[in-house]
């Protein structure tokens, strides 16, 4: 009896083996690392999805602003309400109100530094009165300064709570003649963000749960535990792979060696690294989508405005050197009306193809419905002339399949000591482009007269 009691005491004081202690410590570290990784991934995913939604909001409001005539919008007065000019602007905005997934769209004018008022509101139920003041937000102020923007926080007015986006409308002199605004309901915006981050949330919860499982199953034996963990990681990896395939991302998975003669820790570590790599690729994909125009696959207005902001900072530092080329597709409305919007989209993609071929895609941006811009260190007259040659080649190649492509363009260079902002350089290029467009339509009209 004494011997048995002593043996029992010795057995009770027996220390954990090195392998058990190592696996226990590894399990605790894995849980902590997964929790930290989960928090980071959730925040990055939510931020990336907000950027993607904001990009879509900017695309819509910039497209709507592109349909408005700045000179006409800037000249509207309260006496014009109900007239043909006012109703034409009202009808253009009403098309977006009824056909695009937005809650409200309207035109605004800046009266002074602290006052912005409605001038056109197509809301059929409760439209704002001409001259009625609008709630001022950071996005609206930026648009008043000539830069399209999305509000980072929701605003409230008598119509409800909204996330809003704004885009300036320029007149022929390059001045902001008005601002187009669109509103999205807070519930819609936040629900969309939640739905896109749900998959990452589930993956994170699974990952943390598996980490907790490591500690729980230690008593059942090291090999049994690692087999269960291996199965869990395989399921988690399959879920991540399914998510990646849903958004069209394919990665080259490394060749898997036989697990029979490999350490379990090595196999598990490799699976964790592969899963982290796939999630990183997914987040990079979301980031690229937020800065890419969905139709032309070149930079969108968000990427363009980010570059403009960087150049503004370089100007202040005295380190700026760049050129701006503004392009506008001629007669796109006529092409859409006569040949259909599908043909119009082919023309827009053709314009992007021509511009990218001459100036490289990383320097090209679609900043409106039919408006493009190129920003690079130095644009030469030879490059500008090459655009016409590429347009001719495109029209010859696409003869019979779509309408002819024609583009007006304007080039301006940053002049140190003369230009104090990026906006000034853009305005000069835009003015030259509008002058060329004016000549294009005049020549087109003269040809029609001679033909008649």
C-alpha positions as CSV (number, residue, x, y, z in Angstrom):
1,X,0.0,0.0,0.0
2,X,2.8,2.3,0.9
3,X,4.5,1.6,-2.4
4,X,1.3,2.3,-4.4
5,X,0.8,5.6,-2.6
6,X,4.3,6.7,-3.3
7,X,4.0,5.6,-6.9
8,X,0.7,7.6,-7.1
9,X,2.4,10.7,-5.8
10,X,5.3,10.3,-8.3
11,X,2.8,9.8,-11.1
12,X,0.9,12.9,-10.1
13,X,4.0,15.0,-10.1
14,X,5.2,13.8,-13.5
15,X,6.0,16.7,-15.8
16,X,4.6,17.2,-19.2
17,X,6.8,15.9,-22.0
18,X,8.7,18.3,-24.1
19,X,6.5,17.5,-27.2
20,X,3.3,18.2,-25.2
21,X,4.6,21.4,-23.7
22,X,5.8,22.5,-27.2
23,X,2.5,21.8,-28.8
24,X,0.6,23.5,-25.9
25,X,2.7,26.6,-26.3
26,X,2.3,26.5,-30.1
27,X,-1.5,26.2,-29.7
28,X,-1.7,29.3,-27.4
29,X,0.5,31.3,-29.8
30,X,-1.6,30.1,-32.8
31,X,-4.8,31.3,-31.1
32,X,-3.3,34.7,-30.3
33,X,-1.9,35.1,-33.8
34,X,-5.2,34.1,-35.4
35,X,-7.1,36.6,-33.3
36,X,-4.7,39.4,-34.2
37,X,-4.7,38.4,-37.8
38,X,-8.5,38.2,-37.8
39,X,-8.8,41.7,-36.5
40,X,-6.4,43.1,-39.1
41,X,-8.0,41.3,-42.0
42,X,-11.5,42.4,-41.0
43,X,-10.4,46.0,-40.8
44,X,-8.6,45.8,-44.1
45,X,-11.4,44.0,-45.8
46,X,-14.0,46.6,-44.6
47,X,-11.7,49.4,-45.7
48,X,-11.2,47.8,-49.2
49,X,-14.9,47.3,-49.7
50,X,-15.7,50.9,-48.7
51,X,-13.2,52.0,-51.2
52,X,-14.8,49.8,-53.9
53,X,-18.3,51.2,-53.0
54,X,-17.1,54.8,-53.0
55,X,-15.5,54.2,-56.4
56,X,-18.8,53.0,-57.8
57,X,-20.5,56.1,-56.3
58,X,-18.0,58.4,-57.9
59,X,-18.4,56.6,-61.3
60,X,-22.1,57.2,-61.2
61,X,-22.0,60.9,-60.1
62,X,-19.1,61.6,-62.6
63,X,-21.1,60.0,-65.4
64,X,-24.2,62.1,-64.5
65,X,-22.1,65.3,-64.3
66,X,-20.7,64.4,-67.8
67,X,-24.1,64.7,-69.3
68,X,-24.7,68.2,-68.0
69,X,-23.8,71.4,-69.9
70,X,-21.8,73.6,-67.6
71,X,-22.6,76.9,-69.4
72,X,-26.4,76.1,-69.3
73,X,-26.3,74.9,-65.7
74,X,-24.4,78.0,-64.5
75,X,-26.9,80.3,-66.2
76,X,-30.1,78.8,-64.7
77,X,-32.2,81.2,-62.6
78,X,-35.4,80.9,-60.6
79,X,-37.2,82.4,-63.6
80,X,-36.2,79.5,-65.7
81,X,-38.0,77.0,-63.5
82,X,-40.6,75.2,-65.7
83,X,-39.0,76.4,-68.9
84,X,-37.4,74.3,-71.7
85,X,-33.8,74.8,-70.5
86,X,-34.7,73.9,-66.9
87,X,-36.8,70.9,-67.9
88,X,-34.0,69.6,-70.1
89,X,-31.6,69.5,-67.1
90,X,-34.4,68.1,-64.9
91,X,-35.0,65.3,-67.5
92,X,-31.3,64.3,-67.7
93,X,-31.1,63.9,-63.9
94,X,-34.5,62.1,-63.8
95,X,-33.1,59.4,-66.1
96,X,-30.5,58.6,-63.4
97,X,-33.1,58.9,-60.6
98,X,-35.2,56.2,-62.2
99,X,-32.6,53.9,-63.8
100,X,-29.7,53.8,-61.4
101,X,-29.6,52.3,-57.9
102,X,-29.5,55.7,-56.1
103,X,-32.0,57.4,-53.7
104,X,-31.7,61.0,-54.8
105,X,-29.8,63.0,-57.5
106,X,-29.8,66.8,-57.8
107,X,-27.8,69.8,-59.0
108,X,-26.3,72.4,-56.6
109,X,-24.7,75.8,-56.9
110,X,-22.3,77.5,-54.6
111,X,-23.5,81.0,-53.6
112,X,-20.6,82.0,-51.3
113,X,-18.0,80.2,-49.1
114,X,-20.6,79.0,-46.6
115,X,-23.7,78.7,-48.8
116,X,-24.7,76.0,-51.3
117,X,-28.3,75.9,-52.7
118,X,-30.4,73.4,-54.8
119,X,-31.1,74.5,-58.4
120,X,-32.5,71.2,-60.0
121,X,-34.1,68.4,-58.1
122,X,-36.1,65.7,-60.0
123,X,-37.5,64.0,-56.9
124,X,-41.1,63.3,-57.9
125,X,-42.4,63.3,-54.3
126,X,-40.7,66.1,-52.4
127,X,-38.3,68.1,-54.5
128,X,-36.1,70.8,-53.1
129,X,-37.1,74.4,-54.0
130,X,-34.8,76.4,-56.3
131,X,-32.5,78.3,-54.0
132,X,-33.2,76.1,-50.9
133,X,-30.0,75.7,-48.9
134,X,-28.4,72.2,-48.7
135,X,-26.5,70.7,-45.8
136,X,-22.8,71.4,-46.3
137,X,-20.4,68.4,-46.1
138,X,-16.7,67.8,-46.8
139,X,-17.4,66.1,-50.1
140,X,-19.6,69.1,-51.2
141,X,-16.8,71.5,-50.3
142,X,-14.2,69.5,-52.3
143,X,-16.6,69.4,-55.3
144,X,-17.0,73.2,-55.1
145,X,-13.2,73.4,-55.5
146,X,-13.3,71.2,-58.6
147,X,-12.6,67.7,-57.2
148,X,-15.2,64.9,-57.2
149,X,-15.5,63.4,-53.7
150,X,-17.5,61.0,-51.5
151,X,-18.5,61.9,-47.9
152,X,-16.7,59.6,-45.4
153,X,-19.5,60.0,-42.9
154,X,-23.3,60.1,-43.4
155,X,-25.2,63.4,-43.2
156,X,-28.8,64.0,-42.2
157,X,-31.3,66.4,-43.7
158,X,-35.1,66.7,-43.9
159,X,-35.2,63.8,-46.4
160,X,-33.3,61.3,-44.2
161,X,-29.7,60.0,-43.5
162,X,-27.4,59.5,-46.5
163,X,-23.9,58.8,-47.8
164,X,-23.4,61.3,-50.6
165,X,-21.1,61.8,-53.6
166,X,-20.5,65.0,-55.5
167,X,-19.0,65.9,-58.9
168,X,-18.3,69.4,-60.3
169,X,-19.6,70.5,-63.7
170,X,-17.3,72.9,-65.5
171,X,-18.2,75.6,-67.9
172,X,-16.4,76.4,-71.1
173,X,-13.9,78.6,-69.1
174,X,-13.0,75.8,-66.8
175,X,-14.8,77.2,-63.8
176,X,-17.2,75.2,-61.6
177,X,-20.7,76.1,-62.8
178,X,-22.5,73.7,-60.6
179,X,-22.3,70.4,-58.7
180,X,-24.1,67.2,-59.2
181,X,-24.9,65.3,-56.0
182,X,-26.2,61.8,-55.4
183,X,-27.5,60.2,-52.1
184,X,-27.4,56.6,-51.0
185,X,-29.4,55.5,-47.9
186,X,-27.3,54.7,-44.8
187,X,-29.0,51.4,-44.4
188,X,-28.2,50.4,-48.0
189,X,-24.5,51.5,-47.8
190,X,-23.8,49.8,-44.4
191,X,-25.6,46.6,-45.4
192,X,-23.6,46.3,-48.6
193,X,-20.3,46.7,-46.6
194,X,-21.5,44.0,-44.1
195,X,-22.5,41.6,-46.8
196,X,-19.1,41.8,-48.5
197,X,-17.1,41.4,-45.3
198,X,-19.2,38.5,-44.1
199,X,-17.1,35.9,-45.9
200,X,-13.9,37.2,-44.3
201,X,-15.6,37.3,-40.9
202,X,-16.6,33.6,-41.2
203,X,-13.1,32.6,-42.3
204,X,-11.6,34.5,-39.3
205,X,-14.0,32.9,-36.8
206,X,-13.2,29.4,-38.2
207,X,-9.5,30.2,-38.0
208,X,-9.7,31.3,-34.4
209,X,-11.9,28.3,-33.5
210,X,-9.4,25.9,-35.0
211,X,-6.7,27.6,-32.9
212,X,-8.7,27.1,-29.8
213,X,-9.3,23.5,-30.8
214,X,-5.5,22.9,-30.7
215,X,-5.5,23.4,-26.9
216,X,-8.7,21.5,-26.3
217,X,-7.6,18.3,-28.0
218,X,-4.1,18.0,-26.5
219,X,-5.2,15.3,-24.1
220,X,-6.2,13.1,-27.0
221,X,-2.7,12.7,-28.2
222,X,-0.4,14.8,-30.5
223,X,-0.9,12.8,-33.7
224,X,-4.7,12.7,-33.3
225,X,-4.9,16.4,-32.6
226,X,-2.8,17.3,-35.6
227,X,-4.9,15.1,-37.9
228,X,-8.0,16.9,-36.7
229,X,-6.3,20.3,-37.2
230,X,-5.1,19.3,-40.6
231,X,-8.6,18.4,-41.6
232,X,-9.9,21.8,-40.3
233,X,-7.2,23.7,-42.1
234,X,-8.0,21.8,-45.3
235,X,-11.7,22.9,-44.9
236,X,-10.7,26.5,-44.2
237,X,-8.3,26.5,-47.2
238,X,-11.1,25.1,-49.4
239,X,-13.4,27.9,-48.2
240,X,-10.8,30.6,-49.0
241,X,-10.2,29.0,-52.4
242,X,-14.0,29.0,-53.1
243,X,-14.1,32.7,-52.1
244,X,-11.2,33.5,-54.4
245,X,-12.8,31.6,-57.3
246,X,-16.1,33.5,-56.8
247,X,-14.3,36.8,-57.5
248,X,-12.2,35.3,-60.4
249,X,-8.8,35.1,-58.7
250,X,-6.6,32.1,-59.4
251,X,-3.3,31.5,-57.6
252,X,-0.5,29.0,-58.4
253,X,-0.6,26.7,-55.4
254,X,2.8,25.1,-54.6
255,X,3.2,21.4,-55.3
256,X,2.3,19.3,-52.2
257,X,4.8,16.7,-51.1
258,X,3.7,13.5,-49.4
259,X,2.8,14.0,-45.7
260,X,3.8,10.5,-44.7
261,X,7.4,11.4,-43.8
262,X,7.0,15.0,-43.0
263,X,6.6,16.6,-39.5
264,X,3.0,17.6,-38.7
265,X,4.1,21.1,-37.6
266,X,5.7,21.6,-41.0
267,X,2.6,20.6,-42.9
268,X,0.4,22.8,-40.7
269,X,2.7,25.8,-41.0
270,X,2.7,25.5,-44.8
271,X,-1.2,25.4,-44.9
272,X,-1.4,28.5,-42.7
273,X,1.1,30.4,-45.0
274,X,-0.8,29.4,-48.1
275,X,-4.1,30.6,-46.6
276,X,-2.5,33.9,-45.5
277,X,-1.1,34.3,-49.0
278,X,-4.5,33.7,-50.6
279,X,-6.2,36.2,-48.3
280,X,-3.5,38.8,-49.1
281,X,-4.1,38.2,-52.9
282,X,-7.8,38.7,-52.3
283,X,-7.3,42.0,-50.5
284,X,-4.9,43.2,-53.3
285,X,-7.7,42.3,-55.8
286,X,-10.2,44.4,-53.9
287,X,-7.7,47.3,-53.8
288,X,-7.1,47.1,-57.6
289,X,-10.9,47.0,-58.3
290,X,-11.3,50.2,-56.3
291,X,-9.0,52.1,-58.7
292,X,-9.9,50.5,-62.0
293,X,-12.7,51.6,-64.4
294,X,-14.9,48.5,-64.9
295,X,-15.6,49.2,-68.7
296,X,-12.1,50.2,-70.0
297,X,-9.9,48.6,-67.4
298,X,-7.7,51.7,-67.0
299,X,-7.5,54.0,-64.0
300,X,-10.8,55.4,-62.8
301,X,-11.7,58.9,-61.4
302,X,-10.7,57.8,-57.9
303,X,-7.2,56.9,-59.1
304,X,-7.0,60.1,-61.1
305,X,-8.0,62.3,-58.1
306,X,-5.5,60.5,-55.9
307,X,-2.7,61.3,-58.4
308,X,-3.9,64.9,-58.7
309,X,-3.7,65.2,-54.9
310,X,-0.1,63.9,-54.9
311,X,0.9,66.4,-57.6
312,X,-0.7,69.2,-55.6
313,X,1.6,68.2,-52.8
314,X,4.6,68.1,-55.1
315,X,3.7,71.6,-56.4
316,X,3.8,72.9,-52.8
317,X,7.2,71.3,-52.3
318,X,8.6,72.7,-55.6
319,X,9.1,69.2,-57.0
320,X,6.4,69.1,-59.7
321,X,7.0,68.3,-63.4
322,X,4.1,66.9,-65.4
323,X,1.8,67.3,-68.4
324,X,-1.9,66.9,-68.6
325,X,-3.9,65.8,-71.7
326,X,-7.7,65.9,-71.7
327,X,-9.7,63.8,-74.2
328,X,-13.4,63.9,-75.0
329,X,-15.1,61.5,-77.4
330,X,-17.0,63.4,-80.1
331,X,-20.6,62.7,-80.9
332,X,-21.0,59.9,-78.3
333,X,-24.7,60.9,-77.7
334,X,-25.4,60.7,-81.4
335,X,-23.7,57.3,-81.6
336,X,-25.7,56.0,-78.6
337,X,-29.0,57.3,-80.1
338,X,-28.4,56.1,-83.6
339,X,-26.5,52.8,-83.1
340,X,-27.3,51.9,-79.5
341,X,-25.4,52.0,-76.2
342,X,-23.5,48.8,-76.9
343,X,-21.9,50.5,-79.9
344,X,-21.3,53.5,-77.7
345,X,-19.5,51.3,-75.1
346,X,-17.3,49.9,-77.9
347,X,-16.3,53.5,-78.9
348,X,-15.5,54.3,-75.3
349,X,-13.3,51.1,-75.0
350,X,-11.7,52.0,-78.3
351,X,-10.8,55.5,-77.0
352,X,-9.2,53.9,-73.9
353,X,-7.3,51.4,-76.2
354,X,-5.9,54.2,-78.4
355,X,-4.9,56.4,-75.4
356,X,-3.3,53.5,-73.5
357,X,-1.3,52.4,-76.6
358,X,0.2,55.9,-77.0
359,X,0.7,56.9,-73.4
360,X,0.7,53.5,-71.5
361,X,-2.3,52.3,-69.4
362,X,-0.8,53.3,-66.1
363,X,-0.9,57.0,-67.2
364,X,-4.4,56.9,-68.5
365,X,-7.7,57.6,-66.6
366,X,-11.4,57.6,-67.4
367,X,-12.6,60.7,-65.5
368,X,-16.2,60.9,-66.9
369,X,-18.7,59.2,-69.2
370,X,-16.8,60.0,-72.4
371,X,-13.9,62.0,-70.9
372,X,-10.4,60.8,-70.4
373,X,-7.1,62.2,-69.0
374,X,-3.5,61.4,-69.3
375,X,-1.0,62.6,-66.6
376,X,2.7,61.9,-67.0
377,X,6.0,63.6,-66.6
378,X,6.3,64.9,-70.2
379,X,4.0,64.6,-73.2
380,X,5.4,65.5,-76.6
381,X,3.6,66.9,-79.7
382,X,4.7,63.7,-81.5
383,X,2.8,61.6,-79.0
384,X,-0.3,63.8,-79.4
385,X,0.0,63.4,-83.2
386,X,0.3,59.6,-82.8
387,X,-3.2,59.6,-81.2
388,X,-4.7,60.6,-84.6
389,X,-2.8,57.8,-86.3
390,X,-4.0,55.2,-83.8
391,X,-7.6,56.5,-84.2
392,X,-7.3,56.0,-87.9
393,X,-6.0,52.5,-87.4
394,X,-8.8,51.7,-85.0
395,X,-11.5,52.9,-87.4
396,X,-10.0,50.9,-90.2
397,X,-9.8,47.8,-88.1
398,X,-13.3,48.2,-86.7
399,X,-14.9,49.3,-90.0
400,X,-18.4,47.9,-90.2
401,X,-18.6,46.7,-86.6
402,X,-19.1,50.0,-84.9
403,X,-19.3,53.8,-85.6
404,X,-16.2,55.8,-86.3
405,X,-14.2,57.0,-83.4
406,X,-13.3,60.7,-83.1
407,X,-11.6,62.4,-80.1
408,X,-11.0,66.0,-79.2
409,X,-7.9,66.6,-77.1
410,X,-6.0,69.4,-75.3
411,X,-2.5,69.4,-73.9
412,X,-1.0,71.6,-71.2
413,X,2.3,71.5,-69.3
414,X,2.9,72.5,-65.7
415,X,4.7,75.9,-65.7
416,X,6.7,76.5,-62.5
417,X,6.2,80.0,-61.2
418,X,3.0,80.3,-63.2
419,X,0.8,77.4,-62.0
420,X,0.0,77.2,-58.3
421,X,-2.2,74.1,-58.6
422,X,-2.9,71.0,-60.6
423,X,-6.4,72.4,-61.4
424,X,-4.9,75.3,-63.3
425,X,-3.0,73.0,-65.6
426,X,-6.1,70.8,-66.1
427,X,-8.2,73.9,-66.9
428,X,-5.8,75.0,-69.7
429,X,-5.8,71.5,-71.3
430,X,-9.6,71.3,-70.9
431,X,-10.1,74.7,-72.6
432,X,-7.9,73.7,-75.6
433,X,-9.9,70.4,-75.8
434,X,-13.2,72.3,-75.8
435,X,-11.9,74.7,-78.5
436,X,-11.0,71.7,-80.7
437,X,-14.4,70.1,-80.0
438,X,-16.1,73.4,-81.1
439,X,-14.1,73.4,-84.3
440,X,-15.0,69.8,-84.9
441,X,-18.7,70.5,-84.7
442,X,-18.5,73.6,-86.8
443,X,-16.6,71.7,-89.5
444,X,-19.2,68.9,-89.3
445,X,-22.0,71.4,-89.7
446,X,-20.3,73.1,-92.7
447,X,-19.9,69.7,-94.4
448,X,-23.6,69.0,-93.9
449,X,-24.5,72.3,-95.5
450,X,-22.3,71.6,-98.5
451,X,-23.9,68.2,-98.9
452,X,-27.3,69.7,-98.9
